[in-house]
Amino acid sequence: MQFNKLNNLVGWLVCTVACSVYLITLEPTTSFWDCGEFISSANKLQIPHPPGSPLFILMGRFFVVLFGDNPQTAAIAVNSMSAIASGFTILFLFWTITYFPRKLVQPASQATLTGQQMFTVLSAGVIGSHAYAFSDSFWFSAVEGEVYALSSFFTALVFWATFKWEARADQPGADRWIVFIFFMMGLSIGVHLLNLLTIPAVLMVYYFKRYKFTRRGAIIALITGCAITVFIMKFIIQSTIRGAGQFDIFFTNELGLPFFTGFIIFFALIGTGLLLAIRYVSRKNWYRAKLTLWCALFVMLGYATYTTTLIRSNADPAVDMFSVDNPISLASYLGRESYNDWPLFYGPDFTERAPYKKVGEEYVKGEKKYETAGPKYAQDWANAPGAHFFPRIWDNNDDRSQKINYYNFTGLEEGETPTMKDNIAYFSRYQAGWMYMRYFMWNFAGRQNDLQGYGNPRDSNFISGI
C-alpha cells in the first residue's frame, strides 16, 4: 500500500478515536464559567463578552439547529461542536507530525518508503497526536462549549496547510495555499487570537523554502513574521475599526447621513484600494507584493465575521455585552476597554499608582447622531512614580489577596519597597514557574488534584508519580 493512502487511513482512524472519546466524555450541560455565556449566545446568536467570537457563535448556532433547535439540547450541541473540532485538530496534528519523520527517514534518492520506515513514521504520528489528544488541558477544552477547541482546530489547520504548501512550493499555483492560510487566520480572529501566533512560524517555513539560508536572513524573516502579527493585531483588528468609527462620526454628525454610512464607505475604500493595488502590482509583475496584498485582502474577508456582531446587537438580544450596535462601541469592544489596563513593558509596581491622561473624546450613539459623553482617559504608565522597565508586580484594584501573592513569591515583607530583583523573582517563580511550568507538567506528567492552588504544596501541583 502506498504511504499516502496509509497515512490518510491512519489519520482518519486517529481522528475517529479522538472524536469518539470526546463525545463519550462530553459535558452533558454547561461548565460553571464562560461556557454558559457562550452556549446562550450561540443558542440565539447573541453577543458574548469582549472581544467577542462571532464565528464561534455562528458555528455554534449551526450545531444548535442541527440538534433540533431546542434550548434543552443547546448545551450538548455546542459542546459537541468542540468535541468534533478537537477530533479534527488531532487529525491535522497527526498529518503534520508524519510530515517531519518522513523527511528524516526518506533519502532524496529513495522513491518510496520501506515497510519499516512507514511503521516508524506512522508510529510517530500516532504517539505524538494521542499524547496531545489526551493531555489535561486539551481534553478539558474538547468536551465543553468554549472557544479554545475551535481555536486549536484553526491552529492545527494552519500548520498542516503550511507544510502542504512547503511540499508543493515548486509547483505552479502552490502559493494559493499561502492565501488560504491567511484566510483561515482571518476567520480565526472571529474565534480567538491564538492562531495569529502561527504567523512567525509560517514566515520561517516560507523563508527556508524560498531563500538560501543566512543567519541575517533568518533573523529578518523572524522579525518580519512578528511585525506582521503586530500589524494584524493592532492595525487590521483595531485601527481599521477605529478609523471606520471616525468616518461614521463625520458622515453622521457633519453630513447628516444615517448611521453606518461612514462605516460602509470606509471599508469600501479599503477593499477598492486593495483591488486597485493588486491590479497595479500585477501589471508591474511584482509577484511578492501581489501575494502580500491577496493575503491582506483575505485576512480582511475572514475578519468580516464581526459584521454579524453589529447586526445582532442592533436587534437588542438578551445577551448583548457592551451594546455593540455601532462602530464606536465595536472599537472599544475589540480593544477590551471594559477591562483594566496594566503595564507590560514599562510602569510602576503595586506600591504606586499611575496618573491618568486624556486620550480623546468619548462618543455614544444618540437618536440621530453621535454625542460626546466627555473626555476619554487612559493611565499614563511612563509618568507613573517609580516606573521602570519590565514591571511584573502591579495591581490596580488594591486587591489584598493579590498583594499576599506578591509577598509569597518574592519574599517581600509588609512595607518593603519592591526592586527589579523582586520583579525578576516574581516572574521566574510565579509567572514562569508556577503558572507556566506547572501548567505544562499537568499535561505531560500529571496533575495532583483539581483544587485551586495558590502556591501551597497540597493543591493543584503537577505530579509525576515518580
TAGIMO-V852131 format. One record per backbone hydrogen bond with DSSP energy under -1.0 kcal/mol. NH is the residue of the N-H (numbers start at 1). CO is the residue of the C=O. E is the energy in kcal/mol with one decimal. If there is no record, write none. Layout:
nh,co,e
NH,CO,E
NH,CO,E
This chain:
nh,co,e
6,2,-2.0
7,3,-3.4
8,4,-2.3
9,5,-2.4
10,6,-2.8
11,7,-2.1
12,8,-2.3
13,9,-1.9
14,10,-2.6
15,11,-2.3
16,12,-2.3
17,13,-2.4
18,14,-2.4
19,15,-2.8
20,16,-2.4
21,17,-2.5
22,18,-2.5
23,19,-2.5
24,20,-2.3
25,21,-2.1
27,143,-2.3
33,31,-2.1
38,34,-2.3
39,35,-2.9
40,36,-2.3
41,37,-2.3
42,38,-2.6
43,39,-2.1
44,40,-1.2
46,41,-2.7
47,319,-2.8
52,49,-1.9
55,190,-1.1
56,190,-1.5
57,53,-2.2
58,54,-2.5
59,55,-2.7
60,56,-2.6
61,57,-2.4
62,58,-1.8
63,59,-1.9
64,60,-2.2
65,61,-2.5
66,62,-2.3
67,63,-1.7
68,65,-1.8
69,64,-2.7
73,70,-1.8
77,73,-1.8
78,74,-2.3
79,75,-2.6
80,76,-1.8
81,77,-1.6
82,78,-1.7
83,79,-2.0
84,80,-2.6
85,81,-2.7
86,82,-2.3
87,83,-2.1
88,84,-2.2
89,85,-1.5
90,86,-1.8
91,87,-1.4
92,88,-2.3
93,89,-2.2
94,90,-2.5
95,91,-2.0
96,92,-1.9
97,93,-2.7
98,94,-2.5
101,97,-1.2
102,98,-1.3
103,99,-1.3
104,100,-1.5
105,101,-2.6
106,102,-1.8
110,107,-1.4
118,114,-2.5
119,115,-2.1
120,116,-2.2
121,117,-2.5
122,118,-2.7
123,119,-2.2
124,120,-2.0
125,121,-1.8
126,122,-2.5
127,123,-2.8
128,124,-2.5
129,125,-2.4
130,126,-2.1
131,127,-2.2
132,128,-1.5
133,129,-2.5
134,130,-2.0
135,132,-1.4
139,135,-2.2
140,136,-1.7
141,137,-2.2
142,138,-1.6
146,144,-1.9
151,147,-2.3
152,148,-2.3
153,149,-1.8
154,150,-1.9
155,151,-2.1
156,152,-2.7
157,153,-2.5
158,154,-2.4
159,155,-2.1
160,156,-2.4
161,157,-2.6
162,158,-2.1
163,159,-1.8
164,160,-1.7
165,161,-2.4
166,162,-2.1
167,163,-1.7
168,165,-1.0
171,168,-2.2
174,171,-1.6
176,173,-1.6
177,174,-2.1
179,175,-1.6
180,176,-2.5
181,177,-2.4
182,178,-2.0
183,179,-2.0
184,180,-2.4
185,181,-1.9
186,182,-2.2
187,183,-2.4
188,184,-2.5
189,185,-1.1
190,187,-1.6
191,188,-2.2
192,188,-2.7
196,193,-1.5
197,194,-1.9
198,195,-1.9
199,196,-1.6
202,198,-2.4
203,199,-2.6
204,200,-1.9
205,201,-2.2
206,202,-2.3
207,203,-2.5
208,204,-2.6
209,205,-1.6
210,206,-2.2
211,207,-2.4
218,214,-2.4
219,215,-2.0
220,216,-2.3
221,217,-2.4
222,218,-2.2
223,219,-2.6
224,220,-2.6
225,221,-2.3
226,222,-2.2
227,223,-2.6
228,224,-2.5
229,225,-1.8
230,226,-2.3
231,227,-2.7
232,228,-2.5
233,229,-2.4
234,230,-3.1
235,231,-2.0
236,231,-1.7
237,232,-2.4
239,234,-2.1
240,235,-2.4
242,238,-2.2
243,239,-2.8
244,240,-2.5
245,241,-2.1
246,242,-2.1
247,243,-2.3
248,244,-2.2
249,245,-2.2
250,246,-2.2
251,247,-2.8
252,248,-2.1
253,249,-3.0
254,250,-1.9
255,250,-1.2
257,251,-2.5
261,258,-1.6
264,260,-2.3
265,261,-2.4
266,262,-2.5
267,263,-1.8
268,264,-2.1
269,265,-2.4
270,266,-1.9
271,267,-2.6
272,268,-2.5
273,269,-2.8
274,270,-2.5
275,271,-2.2
276,272,-2.6
277,273,-2.3
278,274,-2.5
279,275,-2.2
280,276,-2.3
281,277,-2.7
282,278,-1.8
283,279,-1.7
284,280,-1.8
286,281,-2.7
287,285,-1.3
290,286,-2.1
291,287,-2.6
292,288,-2.4
293,289,-2.3
294,290,-2.3
295,291,-2.3
296,292,-2.3
297,293,-2.5
298,294,-2.3
299,295,-2.1
300,296,-2.1
301,297,-2.1
302,298,-2.3
303,299,-2.4
305,302,-1.2
306,303,-1.9
307,304,-2.0
308,305,-1.5
310,306,-1.2
311,307,-2.2
312,308,-2.7
313,309,-2.1
314,310,-1.7
316,313,-1.7
321,47,-2.0
323,320,-1.6
325,323,-2.1
330,326,-2.0
331,327,-2.0
332,328,-1.6
333,329,-2.6
334,330,-2.8
335,331,-1.7
336,333,-1.0
337,332,-2.2
339,336,-1.7
347,388,-2.2
350,393,-2.2
352,349,-1.8
357,378,-2.8
359,376,-3.2
362,374,-3.4
364,371,-2.5
366,369,-2.1
371,364,-3.0
373,362,-3.9
376,360,-3.5
378,357,-2.2
380,355,-3.5
381,379,-1.1
384,381,-1.4
387,384,-1.7
388,347,-2.6
390,345,-2.9
394,392,-1.0
403,399,-2.0
404,400,-2.1
405,401,-1.7
406,402,-1.9
407,403,-2.5
408,404,-2.6
409,405,-2.1
410,406,-1.6
411,407,-2.0
416,413,-2.3
423,419,-1.8
424,420,-2.5
425,421,-2.2
426,422,-2.5
427,423,-2.3
428,424,-2.6
429,425,-2.8
430,426,-2.0
431,426,-1.7
432,427,-3.2
434,429,-1.7
435,430,-3.6
437,432,-2.0
438,433,-1.5
440,436,-3.0
441,437,-2.6
442,438,-1.8
443,439,-1.1
444,440,-1.3
445,441,-2.0
446,441,-2.1
448,461,-3.1
463,446,-1.9
